[in-house]
């Protein structure tokens, strides 16, 4: 994980806030994950793919007046979510708002 790179939620993933944290569903592999932390759920849902991960994390921690240890914990969780395909790095060449159109999914019956 490169903290100088922007990250965003994968295009095929949705997050639903829950009382325990959040449910994360990946439509590609039909994998359902549970986030047992409101902090992690809020941070991941706010990843915009426009700013570096470190910048977003520093702002997130400062806005909520969290200790540095909380930021490190969120970063570890984001790293695990990247390995699971929930979040992904955004290449500097395309950026978050490059206008790329996602592929069309067709269902044949």
C-alpha positions in Angstrom: 0.0 0.0 0.0 1.4 3.3 -1.1 0.1 6.2 1.1 1.1 8.8 -1.4 -1.4 7.3 -3.9 -5.1 8.1 -4.1 -7.4 5.3 -3.2 -11.1 4.7 -3.8 -13.8 2.1 -3.3 -13.7 -0.5 -6.0 -16.3 0.1 -8.7 -18.0 -3.2 -8.0 -18.3 -2.7 -4.2 -21.0 -1.1 -2.1 -21.0 -0.2 1.6 -24.1 -0.1 3.7 -23.9 1.5 7.2 -25.1 -0.7 10.0 -25.3 -0.3 13.7 -22.2 -2.4 14.2 -20.2 -0.7 11.5 -21.0 -1.6 7.9 -21.7 -4.3 5.4 -19.4 -4.4 2.3 -20.6 -6.3 -0.7 -18.5 -7.1 -3.8 -20.8 -7.7 -6.8 -18.0 -9.3 -8.8 -17.3 -12.2 -6.5 -20.4 -12.0 -4.3 -18.3 -11.6 -1.2 -19.9 -10.1 1.8 -17.7 -8.6 4.5 -18.4 -7.0 7.9 -16.7 -3.9 9.0 -16.9 -3.8 12.8 -15.7 -0.2 13.1 -17.6 2.9 12.3 -14.3 4.8 11.9 -13.1 2.4 9.2 -16.5 2.4 7.5 -16.7 6.2 7.4 -13.1 6.5 6.2 -13.5 3.9 3.4 -16.8 5.4 2.3 -15.1 8.8 2.0 -12.2 7.7 -0.2 -12.6 9.8 -3.3 -9.6 8.7 -5.4 -8.6 12.3 -5.9 -6.3 12.9 -2.9 -3.4 10.8 -1.5 -4.4 8.3 1.1 -2.1 9.9 3.7 -3.6 13.3 3.2 -7.1 11.9 3.6 -6.2 9.9 6.7 -4.5 12.9 8.3 -7.5 15.1 7.7 -9.9 12.3 8.9 -7.9 11.8 12.2 -7.6 15.6 12.8 -11.3 16.3 12.1 -12.3 13.7 14.7 -9.6 14.5 17.1 -8.4 10.9 17.2 -5.1 9.7 18.6 -2.4 8.7 16.1 -2.9 5.1 17.0 -6.4 5.2 15.6 -5.0 6.5 12.3 -2.6 3.6 12.2 -5.4 1.2 12.9 -7.5 2.6 10.1 -4.5 2.3 7.7 -4.0 -1.4 8.6 -7.7 -2.0 7.9 -7.5 -0.2 4.6 -4.5 -2.3 3.6 -6.5 -5.5 4.4 -9.4 -4.2 2.4 -7.1 -3.5 -0.6 -6.0 -7.1 -0.5 -9.6 -8.2 -0.5 -10.4 -6.0 -3.5 -12.7 -3.6 -1.6 -10.5 -0.5 -2.2 -8.1 0.1 -5.0 -5.4 2.5 -5.9 -6.2 5.1 -8.5 -3.5 5.6 -11.1 -2.2 9.1 -11.5 -2.7 8.9 -15.2 -6.5 8.4 -15.1 -7.4 10.0 -11.8 -10.8 9.7 -10.1 -12.7 12.0 -12.5 -11.0 11.2 -15.8 -14.4 10.5 -17.4 -13.6 6.8 -18.1 -16.8 5.0 -18.6 -17.2 1.7 -16.6 -17.8 -1.4 -18.7 -21.4 -2.3 -19.4 -22.5 -5.5 -17.8 -24.9 -7.7 -19.9 -27.0 -10.5 -18.5 -27.9 -13.2 -21.0 -30.6 -15.6 -20.1 
